[in-house]
Amino acid sequence: MARVLPMSHCFSKLLYLLALTSFVCHAKEVTRKHHRRPIPTPPALRFTKESVHVFPILSFTCFFSGKKQGFPFTPRGRRVPPGCLKRSKIVQVITILRCSSVSSDSRIRDVSPRDYTSLVSSASFILHFTFYIHLYHTNMKIITHGAAREVTGTCHELQINGYRILLDCGLFQGKRKESALKNSTFDFDPAKDIDALVLSHAHMDHAGRIPLLWKKGYRGPVHCTYATKDLAAVMLADGGYIQEKDEEFHCKYLAQSMMACQGPLYTQADAVACTELFQGKNYNEWFQVVPGVKMQFIDAGHVLGAAMVLIDFEENGSTRHIAFSADIGRNSLPIIRDPAQMPNVELLICESTYGNRKHEDLSTALDRLCEVVVKTARRGGKILIPAFSLERTQQLVYDLHLLHDAKRIPDIPIIIDSPLASKVTEVFMKHPECYDNLIFEQFLKRAHNPFQFSLVRYTDSLEESKALNGRPGPMVIMAGSGMCEAGRIRHHLKNEIENPQNTVLAVGFMAKDTLGARVIDPAVTEVKIFDQMYRKNAEVVYIDAYSGHADMVDLDAYIEGIDGLKKVILVHGEVEQMEPFAKRIVAMKPECTVLMPEKETVIEA
C-alpha cells in the first residue's frame, strides 16, 4: 500500500499531537456537561496496520451524522444525551467494517463501545485521520535495553506497528553494585508495555531476568525452541535459588561492604511460575508473534536449543526482512549441530563478543585439556574448572570421556559439583534432535551415555560440596558459575586458590569486572572473594578453544554470506571488540551502515 499523503513525517506527528490535545480537552468538556462524571482519557493508540483505516471512516460517519457535538458512543444503560449517536448504530458500523476491511488474523484493538465512550465526533475525525497518516510515516524502532557495548544483560526491544516485542531478557554481570542496579530496574512497564518476548537460548545473560518480568506483571508469551523451554525451566529455578542464597549470605556476612539488603531479585517461586508463559517452537517453522509480525528460529550452533531469529513484517506497504543473531556458535563444536547460514536480510542485530579475536584451533583443546590434567595430577593437586552448567560442562565431560577411553589421563575422580549441571545433562539426553552426527557415531549408536563414565560423579547436596574441601587431590572439580560470579566455584576458589599444587582452568569467556576476569588476568596477583583478599598461588591456565562463540574469522564469514545487508547493529560486545569488527564490515560491504548503540538508544530503522 502506498503512503496516503506526501506529508512530512515531522508535520504529521505535530498535527497528530495537536489533534490529540484538542480531542482530550473537548471530550472532558462534553463529559462535564452531559454526564457529570469523569470518563477515562482515550486509551493508548495501538492499532494493527490492517485495522487503522477503519477509524477515519468510522469518525467520518459520526461527523456527518447530523449531530454537531457529542459522543459517538454512549455509556450502557444511560439515556442518549442530545447530540449523541446510539451505541447500537456504532456497533453496527464497527461490525461491518471489521468483516469487510480487517484480515481474519487481525482484530480491532482498543476500539469498543466501552473504551471509546469519550470519542468526540469532530475531534475524532482529525485525530484518527492524522494518526492514519502518522502510522504510515513511522518506521520500526529498536531500543537496546542491555548488552549495549557490554556482553551481559541482552535485551532488545522491537516496536513494530504499535506492538512492542522483547528479544531476550538477560541478567547483567560485572561490578556487583552496578549490576544489581541494572538488574533490578526496567525502562518499561512489563505489565503494560510489552506484548511478547522471544528467547534465543537459555543462558542466564539472555534469559535470567524473565522471572523478574513475571514478578513485575508480564503475562505475555515467551517464544523459544523446545530444548530452550526445557533448559530454561531448570536454569531459572536454579537462578532463583542462587538469588535467595546469595542475598542471605550477603546480608549475614557482607553487610558492611555491600548495598543494603532489599530481598532477592526474584525467588524460586517466581522462576517456576514464569515458565507457564513459555511456548515451544520447532526450528525452521514460521510462527506469529503479534498480528502482522512472524518469526522463525534457525540453528545458532551455540548451545543446545540456541537459535538465531528471522523476523518478517509489513511496513509502509512492503514486507521487511530483519534478523537477530543472538549468540552465534562455531563450526565443529562437539555435541550440537553447526550454525545455519543466515538468509538474506536488510538489517541484522549482531553479536560481537569476539569481534577482534581469534580462538585457538578447536583441535588443540583435547590435547591441552589432557596436558593440564596429567600435569596437575602428578603434583597431587586439584583442577578447578569454572564452567557454565549449560553446554560447557557437557563439552568438558564429553572430552574427558574421550581421553579416559583412550587411556590418556589417570584414573582420578571427576566431580561435577553442580546440581544444575546434573539437571541440564538430563535435558540434553531428552533432545537428541539437536545433536550432530559425530556424537551418534561415537556414543549413541553403541548405547553409551556421553556424559557419564566410571570416573564422573555428580554432587547434589551442599554437604557433599563442602566435603570436597577436606579431600586431598588429585581430582577434577567442575562447578558454576562460568564467570565465577555466583555458585559453588567461588567457595572452591576461596579454599584452593592459594595452594600452588592446584590449577585453575578457565575454558570460557570472562566478562569485564567479573571475578573470573581477575582470576585469569596475569597482572592481578590477588583476588577478592567474599570480602577477603587471596593470593593467586595456584597455576592459572586459559583454554579459549572451548568457547561457544564465533570468533572474528567466523563473524566475518557470517556477515559476508548475507546479501542485501544495509544496516548492522552491533551488540553483545565490548568496545575494543566492536570497533575493529565494524571497520571490517564496512570494508566488506561499503553500502552497509554499522551502529554501536549505547544502552537505551532508540534506533529508527
C-alpha positions in Angstrom: 0.0 0.0 0.0 1.4 3.4 -0.9 1.6 6.2 1.6 -1.6 8.1 1.9 -0.4 11.6 1.6 3.0 13.1 0.7 3.1 14.8 4.1 6.4 15.1 6.0 7.0 12.8 9.0 7.5 15.6 11.4 4.5 17.6 10.3 2.2 14.5 10.6 3.5 14.0 14.2 2.8 17.6 15.1 -0.7 17.5 13.6 -1.4 14.3 15.4 -0.3 15.7 18.8 -2.4 18.9 18.3 -5.4 16.8 17.4 -5.0 14.6 20.4 -4.8 17.7 22.7 -8.0 19.1 21.1 -9.7 15.7 21.4 -8.9 15.2 25.1 -10.0 18.8 26.1 -13.2 18.6 24.1 -14.0 15.1 25.5 -13.6 16.3 29.1 -15.8 19.4 28.4 -18.6 17.4 26.9 -18.3 14.8 29.7 -18.7 17.5 32.3 -21.8 18.9 30.6 -23.6 15.6 29.8 -22.5 13.1 32.3 -21.2 14.9 35.4 -18.7 12.1 35.9 -15.2 11.5 34.6 -14.8 9.4 31.5 -11.3 7.9 31.1 -8.8 9.6 28.8 -8.7 7.7 25.4 -6.7 4.5 25.6 -3.2 4.1 24.1 -3.5 4.2 20.3 -2.2 0.7 19.5 -3.8 -0.4 16.2 -2.8 -3.0 13.7 -1.9 -1.6 10.3 -4.7 -3.7 8.8 -7.4 -2.1 11.1 -6.3 1.5 11.4 -8.0 2.7 8.2 -11.3 1.7 9.9 -11.2 4.8 12.2 -11.2 7.7 9.7 -14.3 6.0 8.0 -15.9 5.5 11.4 -15.2 9.1 12.5 -16.4 10.4 9.1 -19.7 8.6 9.6 -20.1 10.2 13.1 -19.1 13.6 11.8 -21.7 13.7 9.1 -24.5 12.0 11.1 -26.3 15.4 11.6 -25.0 15.7 15.2 -22.9 18.8 15.8 -21.3 17.9 19.1 -21.4 14.9 21.3 -20.3 11.3 21.8 -20.4 8.7 19.0 -20.8 6.1 21.8 -22.9 6.3 25.0 -22.5 4.5 28.3 -24.5 1.4 28.6 -27.8 1.9 30.4 -28.0 5.7 30.1 -30.3 7.9 28.2 -28.9 9.1 24.9 -27.8 12.7 25.6 -28.6 15.3 22.9 -26.2 15.2 20.0 -25.1 11.5 20.5 -25.3 8.5 18.3 -26.9 5.4 19.7 -24.5 2.6 20.7 -26.2 0.1 18.5 -25.6 2.1 15.4 -21.9 2.4 16.1 -21.5 -1.3 16.9 -23.2 -2.0 13.5 -20.6 0.2 11.7 -17.7 -1.5 13.5 -19.1 -5.0 12.8 -19.5 -4.2 9.1 -16.0 -2.6 8.8 -14.4 -5.5 10.7 -15.9 -8.1 8.4 -15.0 -6.2 5.2 -11.7 -4.4 6.0 -9.8 -6.5 8.5 -8.0 -9.7 7.7 -9.0 -12.8 9.6 -5.9 -13.0 11.7 -6.2 -9.4 12.9 -8.5 -7.6 15.3 -9.6 -4.1 16.1 -7.6 -3.4 19.2 -8.7 -1.0 22.0 -11.8 0.1 20.0 -15.0 -0.9 21.6 -18.1 0.9 22.9 -16.6 0.6 26.4 -13.2 2.1 25.5 -14.3 4.9 23.3 -17.3 6.4 25.2 -15.3 9.7 25.2 -14.7 9.9 21.4 -15.9 13.3 20.2 -17.0 13.3 16.6 -15.4 16.5 15.2 -12.1 16.0 17.1 -12.0 12.3 16.4 -12.1 12.7 12.7 -9.0 14.9 12.8 -7.3 12.7 15.3 -7.7 9.4 13.5 -7.1 10.8 10.1 -3.8 12.3 11.2 -2.9 9.1 13.1 -3.6 7.2 9.9 -1.0 9.3 8.1 1.4 9.2 11.1 1.4 5.4 11.2 2.3 5.1 7.6 5.2 7.5 8.1 6.5 5.7 11.2 9.3 3.1 10.8 10.2 0.3 13.1 12.2 1.2 16.2 14.8 -0.8 18.0 15.8 0.0 21.6 18.9 -1.6 23.2 17.9 -2.2 26.9 21.0 -4.3 27.5 24.2 -5.9 26.1 25.0 -2.5 24.6 28.7 -2.0 24.5 28.9 -4.8 27.0 28.5 -8.6 26.9 25.8 -9.3 29.5 22.2 -8.3 30.0 20.9 -9.0 26.5 17.5 -7.3 26.0 16.4 -5.5 22.8 13.0 -4.1 22.1 11.3 -4.0 18.7 8.5 -1.5 18.2 6.6 -2.6 15.1 3.2 -1.2 14.0 2.2 -0.3 17.6 3.4 -3.6 19.1 6.4 -3.9 21.5 8.4 -7.2 21.4 11.5 -8.1 23.5 14.3 -10.1 22.1 15.8 -11.9 25.2 15.8 -10.5 28.8 19.1 -11.5 30.5 21.0 -10.8 33.7 23.8 -8.2 33.8 27.1 -9.4 35.4 30.2 -7.4 36.4 30.7 -4.9 39.2 28.3 -6.2 41.8 26.6 -2.9 42.9 26.3 -1.7 39.3 24.9 -5.0 38.1 22.4 -5.2 41.0 21.1 -1.7 40.0 20.8 -2.6 36.3 19.2 -6.0 37.1 16.5 -4.6 39.4 15.0 -2.0 37.0 13.4 -1.9 33.6 13.0 1.1 31.4 9.4 0.0 30.5 6.4 -1.3 32.4 6.5 -5.1 32.0 2.8 -5.4 32.9 1.5 -2.8 30.3 4.1 -2.1 27.6 5.3 -5.5 26.3 3.3 -7.7 24.0 5.6 -10.7 23.5 9.1 -11.9 24.3 11.2 -14.1 22.0 14.0 -16.0 23.7 17.1 -17.1 21.7 18.6 -19.5 24.3 18.7 -20.4 28.0 22.0 -18.8 29.2 21.3 -16.5 32.1 22.7 -13.4 30.4 19.9 -13.9 27.9 17.1 -15.4 30.0 17.9 -14.6 33.6 15.5 -11.7 34.1 12.4 -13.3 32.8 11.3 -14.2 36.3 11.6 -10.5 37.2 9.4 -9.6 34.3 6.8 -12.1 35.7 7.2 -10.6 39.2 6.5 -7.1 37.8 3.4 -8.2 36.0 4.3 -9.5 32.5 1.9 -12.2 31.4 2.5 -12.4 27.6 4.0 -15.3 25.7 7.7 -16.3 25.7 8.5 -18.0 22.4 11.6 -20.3 22.2 12.7 -23.7 20.9 11.5 -26.8 22.7 15.0 -27.5 24.0 15.3 -24.0 25.3 11.9 -24.3 27.0 13.1 -27.4 28.9 16.5 -25.9 29.8 15.1 -22.6 30.9 12.9 -24.4 33.4 15.9 -25.8 35.3 18.2 -22.8 34.7 15.7 -20.2 36.0 14.7 -22.3 39.0 18.4 -22.6 39.9 18.8 -18.9 39.3 16.0 -18.2 41.8 17.7 -20.4 44.4 21.0 -18.6 43.9 19.3 -15.2 44.3 17.8 -16.3 47.6 21.0 -17.9 48.9 23.3 -15.0 47.8 21.0 -12.4 49.4 21.0 -14.5 52.6 24.8 -14.8 52.6 25.5 -11.1 51.7 23.1 -9.9 54.4 24.6 -12.1 57.0 28.4 -11.8 56.3 28.9 -8.8 53.9 26.5 -6.2 55.2 29.3 -3.6 55.7 30.7 -3.7 52.2 27.6 -4.5 50.1 24.5 -2.5 49.4 21.6 -2.7 51.8 19.6 -5.9 51.6 16.3 -5.4 49.8 15.4 -9.0 49.3 16.3 -11.3 46.4 15.9 -10.1 42.8 13.3 -12.9 42.4 12.6 -16.2 44.2 12.4 -19.8 43.1 8.6 -19.5 43.2 8.8 -16.6 40.7 11.1 -18.7 38.4 8.8 -21.7 38.5 5.7 -19.6 37.9 7.1 -17.7 34.9 7.6 -21.0 33.0 3.9 -21.2 32.3 4.5 -18.4 29.7 6.9 -20.4 27.6 5.7 -21.7 24.2 8.0 -24.2 22.4 8.6 -23.9 18.7 10.4 -26.1 16.1 13.4 -24.9 14.1 12.7 -23.6 10.6 8.9 -23.0 11.2 7.3 -19.6 10.9 5.1 -18.5 13.8 3.1 -15.4 14.5 4.4 -13.3 17.5 1.8 -10.5 17.2 -0.6 -9.7 14.4 1.4 -8.8 11.3 4.8 -10.0 12.7 6.1 -13.5 12.1 9.4 -15.1 13.2 11.4 -18.2 12.6 14.1 -19.9 14.7 17.2 -21.2 12.8 20.1 -23.2 14.4 22.7 -20.9 16.1 25.1 -23.7 17.0 25.9 -22.0 20.3 24.3 -24.2 23.0 21.5 -26.8 23.0 18.4 -25.2 21.6 20.0 -21.9 20.8 18.6 -20.1 17.8 19.0 -17.1 15.6 15.7 -15.3 14.9 14.4 -14.3 11.5 11.7 -11.5 11.6 9.3 -10.6 8.8 6.6 -7.9 9.0 4.7 -5.5 6.8 5.6 -1.8 7.0 4.6 1.1 4.7 3.1 -1.4 2.2 6.0 -3.7 1.8 7.5 -6.7 3.6 10.6 -6.2 5.6 13.2 -8.9 6.5 15.4 -8.4 9.5 17.2 -10.8 11.9 18.7 -11.2 15.4 21.9 -13.2 15.5 21.7 -13.8 19.3 24.9 -15.8 20.2 26.5 -17.3 17.1 28.3 -20.6 17.7 31.3 -22.2 16.0 31.6 -24.8 13.3 32.8 -28.3 14.5 31.9 -27.9 18.2 31.2 -31.3 19.7 27.6 -32.5 20.6 25.5 -29.9 18.8 25.0 -29.0 15.1 26.9 -26.2 13.4 25.3 -22.8 12.9 22.9 -22.4 10.0 23.6 -19.9 7.2 21.7 -16.7 7.8 19.4 -15.9 4.9 19.4 -12.6 3.1 18.1 -9.8 5.4 18.3 -6.0 5.2 19.0 -5.4 8.9 20.9 -7.5 11.4 21.2 -7.1 15.2 24.5 -9.0 15.6 26.7 -10.1 18.5 30.3 -9.1 18.6 31.7 -10.9 21.6 34.9 -11.9 19.8 34.8 -9.3 17.1 38.6 -8.7 17.1 39.9 -12.0 18.5 40.7 -15.4 17.0 40.2 -18.6 19.0 42.7 -21.3 19.4 42.1 -24.2 17.0 39.4 -26.4 18.3 41.5 -29.5 17.5 44.1 -28.4 20.2 41.6 -28.3 23.0 41.6 -32.0 23.7 45.5 -32.1 23.9 45.7 -29.1 26.2 43.0 -30.4 28.5 44.9 -33.7 28.7 48.2 -31.8 29.5 46.6 -29.9 32.3 45.0 -32.9 34.0 48.2 -35.0 33.7 50.5 -32.3 35.0 48.3 -31.3 38.0 47.6 -34.9 38.9 51.4 -35.6 39.0 51.9 -33.0 41.7 48.8 -34.2 43.7 46.7 -31.0 43.0 43.1 -30.2 42.2 42.0 -28.9 38.9 39.3 -26.3 39.5 37.2 -25.6 36.4 34.7 -22.7 36.5 32.1 -23.9 33.9 28.7 -22.9 32.8 26.3 -25.7 33.7 24.8 -25.4 30.2 26.9 -26.7 27.3 30.4 -26.1 28.7 30.1 -28.7 31.4 28.8 -31.2 28.9 31.6 -30.4 26.4 34.2 -31.0 29.1 32.7 -34.2 30.4 32.4 -35.4 26.8 36.2 -34.7 26.1 37.3 -36.2 29.4 35.3 -39.3 28.4 37.2 -39.5 25.1 40.5 -39.1 27.0 39.6 -41.7 29.5 38.5 -44.2 26.8 41.9 -43.6 25.1 43.7 -44.1 28.4 45.4 -40.7 28.1 44.5 -39.4 31.6 45.0 -41.1 35.0 42.0 -42.5 36.9 41.3 -39.6 39.2 37.9 -38.5 40.5 36.0 -36.0 38.3 33.4 -34.2 40.4 30.6 -32.2 38.8 29.8 -30.1 41.8 26.6 -28.6 40.4 23.0 -29.9 40.9 22.1 -27.7 38.0 24.6 -29.3 35.7 23.1 -32.7 36.6 19.6 -31.5 35.6 20.9 -29.8 32.5 22.6 -33.0 31.4 19.2 -34.8 31.8 17.7 -32.3 29.4 20.5 -32.9 27.0 19.5 -36.6 26.9 15.9 -35.6 26.0 16.9 -33.7 22.9 19.0 -35.8 20.6 17.4 -33.9 17.7 19.9 -31.1 18.4 22.9 -33.4 18.2 25.4 -33.6 15.4 26.3 -36.9 13.6 29.6 -37.4 15.4 28.0 -38.0 18.8 25.8 -40.6 17.3 28.8 -42.4 15.8 30.9 -42.2 18.9 28.4 -43.0 21.6 24.7 -43.2 20.9 24.7 -46.0 18.3 26.6 -48.1 20.9 24.0 -47.1 23.6 26.7 -45.3 25.6 25.9 -42.2 27.6 28.5 -39.5 26.5 28.0 -37.6 29.8 28.6 -40.4 32.2 31.5 -42.8 32.8 33.3 -44.5 35.7 35.3 -41.5 36.9 32.4 -39.0 36.9 30.3 -38.2 40.0 27.6 -35.6 40.2 27.1 -34.0 43.6 23.7 -32.8 44.8 23.7 -31.7 48.4 25.6 -28.8 50.0 27.2 -31.2 52.4 28.8 -33.2 49.6 30.2 -30.0 48.1 31.7 -28.8 51.5 33.2 -32.3 52.0 35.4 -31.7 48.9 37.4 -29.0 50.7 38.9 -31.5 53.1 39.7 -34.1 50.5 43.3 -34.3 49.1 44.0 -34.3 45.4 44.4 -35.2 42.7 40.9 -34.6 41.4 38.9 -32.5 38.9 36.2 -30.2 40.3 33.9 -28.6 37.9 31.4 -26.0 39.2 29.4 -23.0 38.2 29.2 -20.3 37.5 31.4 -19.9 34.4 32.4 -16.3 35.2 32.8 -17.1 39.0 30.1 -14.5 39.9 27.9 -17.0 41.7 27.6 -20.6 42.7 29.9 -23.1 44.3 33.0 -22.3 42.4 33.6 -19.2 44.5 33.8 -21.4 47.6 36.3 -23.7 46.0 38.4 -20.8 44.8 38.4 -19.4 48.3 39.7 -22.7 49.7 42.1 -23.7 46.9 43.5 -20.7 45.0 46.4 -20.2 47.4 47.7 -23.8 47.0 50.5 -23.9 44.4 49.8 -27.6 43.7 46.4 -26.7 42.3 45.4 -25.4 38.8 42.5 -23.1 37.9 41.5 -24.0 34.4 39.3 -21.4 32.6 37.5 -22.5 29.5 35.1 -19.8 28.6 34.6 -16.1 28.2 35.1 -13.9 31.3 33.3 -10.6 31.1 35.0 -7.4 32.2 35.0 -6.8 36.0 33.9 -10.3 36.9 35.9 -12.5 39.4 36.7 -14.8 36.6 38.3 -12.0 34.6 40.5 -11.1 37.6 41.5 -14.7 38.1 42.8 -15.2 34.5 44.5 -11.7 34.4 48.2 -12.4 34.8 48.7 -8.8 36.0 46.5 -9.5 39.0 48.2 -11.2 41.9 45.4 -11.1 44.5 41.6 -11.5 44.1 38.8 -10.5 46.4 36.4 -13.4 47.2 33.6 -13.0 49.8 35.1 -9.7 51.1 38.6 -11.1 51.7 41.8 -11.0 49.6 43.5 -14.2 48.4 46.8 -14.6 46.6 46.8 -16.4 43.3 49.4 -19.1 44.1 47.6 -21.8 42.1 48.6 -22.2 38.4 46.1 -20.5 36.1 45.5 -21.9 32.6 43.1 -20.5 30.0 41.9 -22.6 27.0 39.8 -20.4 24.8 39.4 -23.1 22.2 36.3 -24.3 24.1 34.5 -21.0 23.5 31.0 -21.4 22.2 31.1 -18.0 20.5 32.1 -17.3 16.9 35.5 -15.6 16.7 36.5 -12.8 14.3 37.1 -15.2 11.4 33.6 -16.9 11.9 31.9 -13.5 12.2 33.5 -12.1 9.1 32.4 -15.2 7.1 28.9 -14.9 8.6 28.4 -11.3 7.6 30.0 -11.8 4.2 27.4 -14.5 3.4 24.4 -12.2 3.9 23.3 -10.5 0.7 21.3 -7.3 0.7 22.5 -6.2 4.1 22.0 -2.5 4.6 22.4 -2.0 8.4 24.1 -3.9 11.2 23.5 -3.1 14.9 26.4 -4.4 16.9 25.6 -5.6 20.4 26.9 -8.2 23.0 30.5 -7.0 22.8 32.9 -4.6 24.5 34.0 -1.6 22.5 37.5 -2.9 21.8 35.9 -5.9 20.1 33.2 -3.9 18.3 35.1 -1.2 16.7 37.6 -3.3 14.6 34.6 -5.6 13.6 32.6 -2.6 12.5 35.5 -1.4 10.3 35.8 -4.8 8.7 32.0 -4.9 8.0 32.2 -1.5 6.2 35.2 -2.7 4.2 33.4 -5.9 3.2 30.1 -4.1 2.5 30.6 -0.4 1.7 26.8 0.1 1.3 26.2 -1.1 4.9 25.7 1.2 7.9 27.1 -0.1 11.2 25.9 1.2 14.6 27.2 0.5 18.0 24.5 1.8 20.3 24.7 2.6 24.0 22.1 1.4 26.5 18.6 2.8 25.9 19.5 4.1 22.4 16.4 4.4 20.2 17.2 3.4 16.6 14.6 4.2 13.9 15.2 1.5 11.3 
